[in-house]
Amino acid sequence: MHIILTGAGFTANWGGYLANDLWQVIYGSKEVQESPKLKGFLWNYRTKGFEVAYEELEYDQKRVGEFGIFSDALLGAFKNMDKKFLKSEVFRSGNHGIFDILLRSNAIFTLNQDLFLER
């Protein structure tokens, strides 16, 4: 039986972001940079991760607008990463070594939040 466990860094070779990189893309996005309140809020969460910031914003009724801005920036970061995957060599015809390995496994468990395996 072959079981594959993937996690942080698995997709970095094909354009995936590490957690720190994803945080920088979100924080540096135009949407966040144009919202001083959100920018300040996120700066205080830089060591806790974007998931914690997301959860805090999601349930704070006073920050509904900021949650929307943050959600848009997060979605933009994931869309950008997905575009990088589709342009990477791993998805080009005849270069599917990683997929051959994945397809021979009996189970795949991933902690990644990107769409690499779905693609």
N, CA, C and O atoms as CSV, one atom per row, in Angstrom:
chain,resi,resn,atom,element,x,y,z
A,1,MET,N,N,0.843,-1.169,0.000
A,1,MET,CA,C,0.000,0.000,0.000
A,1,MET,C,C,0.893,1.239,0.000
A,1,MET,O,O,1.868,1.309,0.749
A,2,HIS,N,N,0.557,2.210,-0.840
A,2,HIS,CA,C,1.306,3.459,-0.940
A,2,HIS,C,C,0.403,4.617,-0.543
A,2,HIS,O,O,-0.638,4.856,-1.156
A,3,ILE,N,N,0.824,5.332,0.499
A,3,ILE,CA,C,0.080,6.498,0.973
A,3,ILE,C,C,1.000,7.707,0.861
A,3,ILE,O,O,2.156,7.660,1.281
A,4,ILE,N,N,0.485,8.774,0.297
A,4,ILE,CA,C,1.274,9.991,0.140
A,4,ILE,C,C,0.686,11.072,1.027
A,4,ILE,O,O,-0.516,11.335,1.004
A,5,LEU,N,N,1.549,11.685,1.799
A,5,LEU,CA,C,1.174,12.823,2.644
A,5,LEU,C,C,1.944,14.029,2.138
A,5,LEU,O,O,3.174,14.006,2.093
A,6,THR,N,N,1.241,15.069,1.760
A,6,THR,CA,C,1.909,16.298,1.316
A,6,THR,C,C,1.565,17.414,2.278
A,6,THR,O,O,0.546,17.374,2.968
A,7,GLY,N,N,2.409,18.385,2.311
A,7,GLY,CA,C,2.171,19.521,3.196
A,7,GLY,C,C,2.942,20.727,2.725
A,7,GLY,O,O,3.214,20.887,1.535
A,8,ALA,N,N,3.288,21.563,3.660
A,8,ALA,CA,C,3.951,22.825,3.355
A,8,ALA,C,C,5.141,22.614,2.428
A,8,ALA,O,O,6.020,21.796,2.701
A,9,GLY,N,N,5.156,23.345,1.357
A,9,GLY,CA,C,6.278,23.298,0.429
A,9,GLY,C,C,6.123,22.325,-0.715
A,9,GLY,O,O,6.913,22.372,-1.658
A,10,PHE,N,N,5.139,21.445,-0.673
A,10,PHE,CA,C,4.996,20.429,-1.722
A,10,PHE,C,C,4.871,21.061,-3.103
A,10,PHE,O,O,5.482,20.571,-4.053
A,11,THR,N,N,4.107,22.123,-3.239
A,11,THR,CA,C,3.870,22.710,-4.559
A,11,THR,C,C,4.773,23.909,-4.855
A,11,THR,O,O,4.609,24.552,-5.892
A,12,ALA,N,N,5.708,24.219,-3.981
A,12,ALA,CA,C,6.573,25.392,-4.181
A,12,ALA,C,C,7.380,25.299,-5.477
A,12,ALA,O,O,7.644,26.319,-6.113
A,13,ASN,N,N,7.771,24.096,-5.872
A,13,ASN,CA,C,8.557,23.934,-7.106
A,13,ASN,C,C,7.775,24.297,-8.363
A,13,ASN,O,O,8.367,24.523,-9.418
A,14,TRP,N,N,6.459,24.353,-8.258
A,14,TRP,CA,C,5.621,24.623,-9.427
A,14,TRP,C,C,4.858,25.947,-9.295
A,14,TRP,O,O,3.860,26.159,-9.985
A,15,GLY,N,N,5.320,26.825,-8.425
A,15,GLY,CA,C,4.690,28.138,-8.289
A,15,GLY,C,C,3.835,28.301,-7.057
A,15,GLY,O,O,3.256,29.366,-6.844
A,16,GLY,N,N,3.744,27.265,-6.236
A,16,GLY,CA,C,2.961,27.369,-5.006
A,16,GLY,C,C,3.657,28.246,-3.983
A,16,GLY,O,O,4.885,28.327,-3.951
A,17,TYR,N,N,2.880,28.890,-3.161
A,17,TYR,CA,C,3.440,29.763,-2.134
A,17,TYR,C,C,3.656,28.999,-0.837
A,17,TYR,O,O,2.836,28.170,-0.441
A,18,LEU,N,N,4.758,29.289,-0.193
A,18,LEU,CA,C,4.921,28.871,1.195
A,18,LEU,C,C,4.081,29.841,2.026
A,18,LEU,O,O,3.689,30.898,1.531
A,19,ALA,N,N,3.804,29.495,3.270
A,19,ALA,CA,C,2.922,30.315,4.100
A,19,ALA,C,C,3.394,31.769,4.167
A,19,ALA,O,O,2.588,32.692,4.050
A,20,ASN,N,N,4.680,31.966,4.352
A,20,ASN,CA,C,5.213,33.324,4.430
A,20,ASN,C,C,5.019,34.082,3.124
A,20,ASN,O,O,4.702,35.272,3.129
A,21,ASP,N,N,5.211,33.386,2.003
A,21,ASP,CA,C,5.033,34.005,0.696
A,21,ASP,C,C,3.572,34.392,0.472
A,21,ASP,O,O,3.278,35.475,-0.034
A,22,LEU,N,N,2.673,33.505,0.850
A,22,LEU,CA,C,1.245,33.789,0.687
A,22,LEU,C,C,0.866,35.004,1.520
A,22,LEU,O,O,0.129,35.877,1.062
A,23,TRP,N,N,1.374,35.055,2.744
A,23,TRP,CA,C,1.091,36.199,3.605
A,23,TRP,C,C,1.576,37.492,2.950
A,23,TRP,O,O,0.868,38.499,2.982
A,24,GLN,N,N,2.763,37.480,2.362
A,24,GLN,CA,C,3.304,38.675,1.723
A,24,GLN,C,C,2.472,39.092,0.515
A,24,GLN,O,O,2.270,40.284,0.283
A,25,VAL,N,N,1.991,38.122,-0.251
A,25,VAL,CA,C,1.151,38.438,-1.410
A,25,VAL,C,C,-0.160,39.073,-0.948
A,25,VAL,O,O,-0.609,40.062,-1.527
A,26,ILE,N,N,-0.763,38.517,0.076
A,26,ILE,CA,C,-2.016,39.072,0.599
A,26,ILE,C,C,-1.774,40.466,1.159
A,26,ILE,O,O,-2.472,41.415,0.800
A,27,TYR,N,N,-0.791,40.590,2.033
A,27,TYR,CA,C,-0.524,41.877,2.689
A,27,TYR,C,C,-0.113,42.946,1.673
A,27,TYR,O,O,-0.459,44.117,1.829
A,28,GLY,N,N,0.606,42.555,0.660
A,28,GLY,CA,C,1.069,43.498,-0.350
A,28,GLY,C,C,0.072,43.788,-1.444
A,28,GLY,O,O,0.348,44.597,-2.329
A,29,SER,N,N,-1.081,43.148,-1.407
A,29,SER,CA,C,-2.078,43.352,-2.462
A,29,SER,C,C,-2.587,44.790,-2.464
A,29,SER,O,O,-2.573,45.475,-1.441
A,30,LYS,N,N,-3.026,45.218,-3.608
A,30,LYS,CA,C,-3.556,46.576,-3.775
A,30,LYS,C,C,-4.730,46.818,-2.823
A,30,LYS,O,O,-4.837,47.882,-2.212
A,31,GLU,N,N,-5.606,45.818,-2.705
A,31,GLU,CA,C,-6.789,45.956,-1.848
A,31,GLU,C,C,-6.406,46.251,-0.399
A,31,GLU,O,O,-6.961,47.151,0.232
A,32,VAL,N,N,-5.457,45.485,0.115
A,32,VAL,CA,C,-5.039,45.657,1.509
A,32,VAL,C,C,-4.282,46.970,1.683
A,32,VAL,O,O,-4.501,47.688,2.658
A,33,GLN,N,N,-3.405,47.282,0.757
A,33,GLN,CA,C,-2.612,48.499,0.870
A,33,GLN,C,C,-3.479,49.761,0.825
A,33,GLN,O,O,-3.091,50.797,1.364
A,34,GLU,N,N,-4.632,49.680,0.195
A,34,GLU,CA,C,-5.534,50.833,0.112
A,34,GLU,C,C,-6.483,50.929,1.303
A,34,GLU,O,O,-7.323,51.828,1.342
A,35,SER,N,N,-6.369,50.042,2.252
A,35,SER,CA,C,-7.224,50.051,3.445
A,35,SER,C,C,-6.341,50.152,4.696
A,35,SER,O,O,-5.908,49.128,5.225
A,36,PRO,N,N,-6.071,51.364,5.172
A,36,PRO,CA,C,-5.176,51.531,6.326
A,36,PRO,C,C,-5.618,50.748,7.565
A,36,PRO,O,O,-4.777,50.208,8.284
A,37,LYS,N,N,-6.922,50.680,7.819
A,37,LYS,CA,C,-7.394,49.935,8.997
A,37,LYS,C,C,-7.085,48.445,8.864
A,37,LYS,O,O,-6.594,47.817,9.802
A,38,LEU,N,N,-7.376,47.897,7.704
A,38,LEU,CA,C,-7.109,46.477,7.474
A,38,LEU,C,C,-5.610,46.208,7.488
A,38,LEU,O,O,-5.158,45.213,8.054
A,39,LYS,N,N,-4.856,47.078,6.877
A,39,LYS,CA,C,-3.397,46.923,6.841
A,39,LYS,C,C,-2.841,46.868,8.267
A,39,LYS,O,O,-1.998,46.024,8.572
A,40,GLY,N,N,-3.304,47.754,9.128
A,40,GLY,CA,C,-2.858,47.759,10.520
A,40,GLY,C,C,-3.276,46.495,11.254
A,40,GLY,O,O,-2.496,45.906,12.002
A,41,PHE,N,N,-4.520,46.090,11.028
A,41,PHE,CA,C,-5.025,44.865,11.651
A,41,PHE,C,C,-4.172,43.671,11.244
A,41,PHE,O,O,-3.747,42.888,12.093
A,42,LEU,N,N,-3.923,43.533,9.946
A,42,LEU,CA,C,-3.162,42.384,9.449
A,42,LEU,C,C,-1.719,42.396,9.922
A,42,LEU,O,O,-1.130,41.340,10.147
A,43,TRP,N,N,-1.148,43.577,10.072
A,43,TRP,CA,C,0.230,43.648,10.556
A,43,TRP,C,C,0.350,42.985,11.926
A,43,TRP,O,O,1.352,42.338,12.230
A,44,ASN,N,N,-0.676,43.156,12.740
A,44,ASN,CA,C,-0.664,42.551,14.076
A,44,ASN,C,C,-0.835,41.032,14.034
A,44,ASN,O,O,-0.576,40.354,15.028
A,45,TYR,N,N,-1.265,40.500,12.907
A,45,TYR,CA,C,-1.480,39.048,12.765
A,45,TYR,C,C,-0.406,38.384,11.907
A,45,TYR,O,O,-0.538,37.211,11.557
A,46,ARG,N,N,0.635,39.103,11.570
A,46,ARG,CA,C,1.637,38.578,10.632
A,46,ARG,C,C,2.333,37.310,11.121
A,46,ARG,O,O,2.793,36.512,10.305
A,47,THR,N,N,2.419,37.110,12.423
A,47,THR,CA,C,3.078,35.905,12.929
A,47,THR,C,C,2.091,34.789,13.250
A,47,THR,O,O,2.496,33.661,13.533
A,48,LYS,N,N,0.811,35.098,13.207
A,48,LYS,CA,C,-0.214,34.103,13.548
A,48,LYS,C,C,-0.745,33.375,12.322
A,48,LYS,O,O,-1.302,32.285,12.450
A,49,GLY,N,N,-0.586,33.947,11.150
A,49,GLY,CA,C,-1.046,33.318,9.926
A,49,GLY,C,C,-2.338,33.919,9.408
A,49,GLY,O,O,-3.135,34.486,10.157
A,50,PHE,N,N,-2.521,33.778,8.103
A,50,PHE,CA,C,-3.692,34.393,7.484
A,50,PHE,C,C,-4.997,33.720,7.913
A,50,PHE,O,O,-6.052,34.354,7.919
A,51,GLU,N,N,-4.924,32.432,8.273
A,51,GLU,CA,C,-6.148,31.744,8.695
A,51,GLU,C,C,-6.715,32.343,9.982
A,51,GLU,O,O,-7.930,32.482,10.126
A,52,VAL,N,N,-5.846,32.690,10.898
A,52,VAL,CA,C,-6.282,33.287,12.167
A,52,VAL,C,C,-6.871,34.669,11.904
A,52,VAL,O,O,-7.913,35.019,12.458
A,53,ALA,N,N,-6.205,35.452,11.060
A,53,ALA,CA,C,-6.713,36.780,10.709
A,53,ALA,C,C,-8.073,36.658,10.026
A,53,ALA,O,O,-8.992,37.427,10.311
A,54,TYR,N,N,-8.191,35.692,9.128
A,54,TYR,CA,C,-9.453,35.464,8.416
A,54,TYR,C,C,-10.584,35.185,9.403
A,54,TYR,O,O,-11.659,35.780,9.320
A,55,GLU,N,N,-10.329,34.283,10.323
A,55,GLU,CA,C,-11.351,33.910,11.304
A,55,GLU,C,C,-11.744,35.104,12.175
A,55,GLU,O,O,-12.927,35.325,12.432
A,56,GLU,N,N,-10.767,35.859,12.621
A,56,GLU,CA,C,-11.060,37.038,13.452
A,56,GLU,C,C,-11.932,38.035,12.690
A,56,GLU,O,O,-12.909,38.551,13.232
A,57,LEU,N,N,-11.580,38.300,11.444
A,57,LEU,CA,C,-12.349,39.252,10.632
A,57,LEU,C,C,-13.742,38.727,10.315
A,57,LEU,O,O,-14.715,39.481,10.300
A,58,GLU,N,N,-13.825,37.433,10.064
A,58,GLU,CA,C,-15.105,36.829,9.665
A,58,GLU,C,C,-16.176,37.016,10.734
A,58,GLU,O,O,-17.345,37.223,10.411
A,59,TYR,N,N,-15.789,36.944,11.991
A,59,TYR,CA,C,-16.779,36.980,13.068
A,59,TYR,C,C,-16.889,38.327,13.767
A,59,TYR,O,O,-17.663,38.461,14.715
A,60,ASP,N,N,-16.137,39.326,13.324
A,60,ASP,CA,C,-16.212,40.657,13.912
A,60,ASP,C,C,-17.169,41.510,13.087
A,60,ASP,O,O,-16.824,41.961,11.995
A,61,GLN,N,N,-18.362,41.728,13.610
A,61,GLN,CA,C,-19.410,42.455,12.889
A,61,GLN,C,C,-19.009,43.887,12.547
A,61,GLN,O,O,-19.562,44.476,11.618
A,62,LYS,N,N,-18.060,44.452,13.280
A,62,LYS,CA,C,-17.611,45.817,13.017
A,62,LYS,C,C,-16.651,45.885,11.833
A,62,LYS,O,O,-16.348,46.972,11.340
A,63,ARG,N,N,-16.181,44.750,11.384
A,63,ARG,CA,C,-15.166,44.710,10.326
A,63,ARG,C,C,-15.663,44.008,9.056
A,63,ARG,O,O,-14.877,43.392,8.336
A,64,VAL,N,N,-16.938,44.100,8.794
A,64,VAL,CA,C,-17.514,43.409,7.631
A,64,VAL,C,C,-16.838,43.868,6.338
A,64,VAL,O,O,-16.496,43.044,5.490
A,65,GLY,N,N,-16.645,45.181,6.184
A,65,GLY,CA,C,-15.996,45.695,4.982
A,65,GLY,C,C,-14.559,45.220,4.854
A,65,GLY,O,O,-14.105,44.874,3.763
A,66,GLU,N,N,-13.856,45.207,5.958
A,66,GLU,CA,C,-12.467,44.747,5.938
A,66,GLU,C,C,-12.395,43.255,5.625
A,66,GLU,O,O,-11.475,42.807,4.941
A,67,PHE,N,N,-13.351,42.495,6.119
A,67,PHE,CA,C,-13.383,41.067,5.814
A,67,PHE,C,C,-13.555,40.858,4.311
A,67,PHE,O,O,-12.912,39.985,3.728
A,68,GLY,N,N,-14.403,41.642,3.695
A,68,GLY,CA,C,-14.597,41.539,2.249
A,68,GLY,C,C,-13.330,41.852,1.477
A,68,GLY,O,O,-12.993,41.157,0.518
A,69,ILE,N,N,-12.629,42.893,1.889
A,69,ILE,CA,C,-11.369,43.272,1.240
A,69,ILE,C,C,-10.336,42.157,1.409
A,69,ILE,O,O,-9.656,41.769,0.459
A,70,PHE,N,N,-10.234,41.653,2.641
A,70,PHE,CA,C,-9.274,40.581,2.915
A,70,PHE,C,C,-9.617,39.328,2.110
A,70,PHE,O,O,-8.725,38.687,1.555
A,71,SER,N,N,-10.890,38.980,2.041
A,71,SER,CA,C,-11.318,37.803,1.270
A,71,SER,C,C,-10.951,37.953,-0.200
A,71,SER,O,O,-10.489,37.002,-0.830
A,72,ASP,N,N,-11.157,39.154,-0.748
A,72,ASP,CA,C,-10.806,39.397,-2.149
A,72,ASP,C,C,-9.302,39.253,-2.366
A,72,ASP,O,O,-8.867,38.669,-3.359
A,73,ALA,N,N,-8.506,39.788,-1.431
A,73,ALA,CA,C,-7.046,39.680,-1.548
A,73,ALA,C,C,-6.597,38.222,-1.449
A,73,ALA,O,O,-5.712,37.790,-2.187
A,74,LEU,N,N,-7.204,37.474,-0.544
A,74,LEU,CA,C,-6.873,36.056,-0.380
A,74,LEU,C,C,-7.236,35.264,-1.630
A,74,LEU,O,O,-6.440,34.460,-2.115
A,75,LEU,N,N,-8.426,35.491,-2.142
A,75,LEU,CA,C,-8.853,34.804,-3.357
A,75,LEU,C,C,-7.939,35.159,-4.525
A,75,LEU,O,O,-7.589,34.297,-5.331
A,76,GLY,N,N,-7.556,36.428,-4.613
A,76,GLY,CA,C,-6.632,36.852,-5.672
A,76,GLY,C,C,-5.291,36.144,-5.578
A,76,GLY,O,O,-4.711,35.771,-6.598
A,77,ALA,N,N,-4.799,35.958,-4.365
A,77,ALA,CA,C,-3.523,35.262,-4.171
A,77,ALA,C,C,-3.625,33.807,-4.627
A,77,ALA,O,O,-2.721,33.298,-5.290
A,78,PHE,N,N,-4.719,33.142,-4.275
A,78,PHE,CA,C,-4.887,31.750,-4.689
A,78,PHE,C,C,-5.100,31.634,-6.202
A,78,PHE,O,O,-4.618,30.684,-6.819
A,79,LYS,N,N,-5.809,32.584,-6.799
A,79,LYS,CA,C,-5.981,32.568,-8.257
A,79,LYS,C,C,-4.640,32.760,-8.959
A,79,LYS,O,O,-4.354,32.101,-9.959
A,80,ASN,N,N,-3.822,33.667,-8.429
A,80,ASN,CA,C,-2.500,33.904,-8.995
A,80,ASN,C,C,-1.638,32.640,-8.904
A,80,ASN,O,O,-0.929,32.295,-9.849
A,81,MET,N,N,-1.705,31.967,-7.780
A,81,MET,CA,C,-0.941,30.731,-7.606
A,81,MET,C,C,-1.435,29.663,-8.585
A,81,MET,O,O,-0.630,28.938,-9.169
A,82,ASP,N,N,-2.736,29.565,-8.761
A,82,ASP,CA,C,-3.292,28.579,-9.685
A,82,ASP,C,C,-2.829,28.847,-11.116
A,82,ASP,O,O,-2.533,27.909,-11.857
A,83,LYS,N,N,-2.764,30.110,-11.504
A,83,LYS,CA,C,-2.263,30.458,-12.841
A,83,LYS,C,C,-0.810,30.011,-13.005
A,83,LYS,O,O,-0.418,29.534,-14.070
A,84,LYS,N,N,-0.019,30.169,-11.949
A,84,LYS,CA,C,1.374,29.723,-11.999
A,84,LYS,C,C,1.451,28.208,-12.190
A,84,LYS,O,O,2.292,27.714,-12.940
A,85,PHE,N,N,0.580,27.483,-11.517
A,85,PHE,CA,C,0.559,26.023,-11.688
A,85,PHE,C,C,0.299,25.666,-13.142
A,85,PHE,O,O,1.002,24.841,-13.727
A,86,LEU,N,N,-0.711,26.291,-13.716
A,86,LEU,CA,C,-1.113,25.944,-15.079
A,86,LEU,C,C,-0.035,26.287,-16.102
A,86,LEU,O,O,0.025,25.677,-17.170
A,87,LYS,N,N,0.812,27.256,-15.783
A,87,LYS,CA,C,1.903,27.633,-16.683
A,87,LYS,C,C,3.170,26.814,-16.438
A,87,LYS,O,O,4.096,26.844,-17.249
A,88,SER,N,N,3.212,26.095,-15.341
A,88,SER,CA,C,4.439,25.367,-14.993
A,88,SER,C,C,4.624,24.149,-15.890
A,88,SER,O,O,3.679,23.656,-16.504
A,89,GLU,N,N,5.840,23.690,-15.947
A,89,GLU,CA,C,6.182,22.557,-16.791
A,89,GLU,C,C,5.499,21.261,-16.387
A,89,GLU,O,O,5.299,20.381,-17.224
A,90,VAL,N,N,5.145,21.135,-15.140
A,90,VAL,CA,C,4.568,19.880,-14.667
A,90,VAL,C,C,3.234,19.571,-15.366
A,90,VAL,O,O,2.840,18.409,-15.463
A,91,PHE,N,N,2.550,20.600,-15.844
A,91,PHE,CA,C,1.270,20.378,-16.508
A,91,PHE,C,C,1.395,20.288,-18.030
A,91,PHE,O,O,0.392,20.115,-18.723
A,92,ARG,N,N,2.599,20.401,-18.545
A,92,ARG,CA,C,2.792,20.320,-19.997
A,92,ARG,C,C,2.787,18.871,-20.447
A,92,ARG,O,O,3.178,17.976,-19.698
A,93,SER,N,N,2.355,18.651,-21.641
A,93,SER,CA,C,2.252,17.310,-22.219
A,93,SER,C,C,3.581,16.562,-22.149
A,93,SER,O,O,4.632,17.111,-22.481
A,94,GLY,N,N,3.523,15.325,-21.722
A,94,GLY,CA,C,4.701,14.476,-21.697
A,94,GLY,C,C,5.591,14.652,-20.483
A,94,GLY,O,O,6.634,14.004,-20.393
A,95,ASN,N,N,5.215,15.502,-19.556
A,95,ASN,CA,C,6.052,15.748,-18.387
A,95,ASN,C,C,5.214,15.549,-17.124
A,95,ASN,O,O,4.993,16.489,-16.360
A,96,HIS,N,N,4.758,14.335,-16.917
A,96,HIS,CA,C,3.829,14.071,-15.824
A,96,HIS,C,C,4.388,13.115,-14.777
A,96,HIS,O,O,3.633,12.336,-14.195
A,97,GLY,N,N,5.673,13.159,-14.529
A,97,GLY,CA,C,6.290,12.253,-13.568
A,97,GLY,C,C,5.644,12.289,-12.201
A,97,GLY,O,O,5.375,11.240,-11.615
A,98,ILE,N,N,5.391,13.484,-11.682
A,98,ILE,CA,C,4.785,13.586,-10.352
A,98,ILE,C,C,3.388,12.984,-10.351
A,98,ILE,O,O,2.971,12.376,-9.365
A,99,PHE,N,N,2.668,13.150,-11.448
A,99,PHE,CA,C,1.317,12.599,-11.498
A,99,PHE,C,C,1.326,11.079,-11.591
A,99,PHE,O,O,0.438,10.418,-11.052
A,100,ASP,N,N,2.311,10.529,-12.262
A,100,ASP,CA,C,2.442,9.073,-12.304
A,100,ASP,C,C,2.612,8.511,-10.895
A,100,ASP,O,O,2.019,7.492,-10.541
A,101,ILE,N,N,3.430,9.191,-10.101
A,101,ILE,CA,C,3.647,8.763,-8.710
A,101,ILE,C,C,2.354,8.888,-7.913
A,101,ILE,O,O,1.978,7.977,-7.175
A,102,LEU,N,N,1.682,10.016,-8.067
A,102,LEU,CA,C,0.441,10.237,-7.321
A,102,LEU,C,C,-0.645,9.223,-7.716
A,102,LEU,O,O,-1.383,8.732,-6.861
A,103,LEU,N,N,-0.733,8.920,-9.001
A,103,LEU,CA,C,-1.761,7.989,-9.468
A,103,LEU,C,C,-1.521,6.553,-9.012
A,103,LEU,O,O,-2.466,5.770,-8.920
A,104,ARG,N,N,-0.274,6.199,-8.726
A,104,ARG,CA,C,0.031,4.848,-8.254
A,104,ARG,C,C,-0.218,4.675,-6.764
A,104,ARG,O,O,-0.151,3.561,-6.246
A,105,SER,N,N,-0.503,5.769,-6.080
A,105,SER,CA,C,-0.718,5.675,-4.631
A,105,SER,C,C,-2.146,5.223,-4.332
A,105,SER,O,O,-3.060,5.423,-5.132
A,106,ASN,N,N,-2.311,4.618,-3.176
A,106,ASN,CA,C,-3.634,4.167,-2.752
A,106,ASN,C,C,-4.419,5.276,-2.076
A,106,ASN,O,O,-5.650,5.268,-2.076
A,107,ALA,N,N,-3.703,6.226,-1.503
A,107,ALA,CA,C,-4.364,7.338,-0.815
A,107,ALA,C,C,-3.432,8.549,-0.820
A,107,ALA,O,O,-2.210,8.418,-0.750
A,108,ILE,N,N,-4.040,9.719,-0.904
A,108,ILE,CA,C,-3.292,10.972,-0.839
A,108,ILE,C,C,-3.948,11.834,0.224
A,108,ILE,O,O,-5.160,12.049,0.212
A,109,PHE,N,N,-3.134,12.318,1.134
A,109,PHE,CA,C,-3.612,13.242,2.158
A,109,PHE,C,C,-2.762,14.491,2.049
A,109,PHE,O,O,-1.535,14.418,2.124
A,110,THR,N,N,-3.401,15.636,1.871
A,110,THR,CA,C,-2.644,16.873,1.727
A,110,THR,C,C,-3.114,17.922,2.717
A,110,THR,O,O,-4.297,18.008,3.048
A,111,LEU,N,N,-2.175,18.708,3.177
A,111,LEU,CA,C,-2.475,19.846,4.035
A,111,LEU,C,C,-2.459,21.139,3.235
A,111,LEU,O,O,-2.754,22.208,3.769
A,112,ASN,N,N,-2.118,21.045,1.966
A,112,ASN,CA,C,-2.061,22.242,1.115
A,112,ASN,C,C,-3.464,22.747,0.836
A,112,ASN,O,O,-4.424,21.978,0.789
A,113,GLN,N,N,-3.562,24.063,0.650
A,113,GLN,CA,C,-4.852,24.686,0.396
A,113,GLN,C,C,-4.984,25.148,-1.046
A,113,GLN,O,O,-5.914,25.882,-1.381
A,114,ASP,N,N,-4.067,24.727,-1.896
A,114,ASP,CA,C,-4.121,25.125,-3.290
A,114,ASP,C,C,-4.856,24.069,-4.118
A,114,ASP,O,O,-5.332,23.071,-3.579
A,115,LEU,N,N,-4.943,24.294,-5.411
A,115,LEU,CA,C,-5.679,23.377,-6.296
A,115,LEU,C,C,-4.751,22.477,-7.121
A,115,LEU,O,O,-5.173,21.916,-8.132
A,116,PHE,N,N,-3.512,22.340,-6.702
A,116,PHE,CA,C,-2.551,21.571,-7.487
A,116,PHE,C,C,-3.049,20.158,-7.771
A,116,PHE,O,O,-3.083,19.740,-8.929
A,117,LEU,N,N,-3.431,19.428,-6.752
A,117,LEU,CA,C,-3.867,18.039,-6.968
A,117,LEU,C,C,-5.168,17.980,-7.750
A,117,LEU,O,O,-5.369,17.057,-8.540
A,118,GLU,N,N,-6.050,18.940,-7.547
A,118,GLU,CA,C,-7.301,18.956,-8.289
A,118,GLU,C,C,-7.061,19.202,-9.777
A,118,GLU,O,O,-7.764,18.654,-10.626
A,119,ARG,N,N,-6.074,20.023,-10.082
A,119,ARG,CA,C,-5.753,20.298,-11.482
A,119,ARG,C,C,-5.185,19.046,-12.122
A,119,ARG,O,O,-4.846,19.057,-13.305
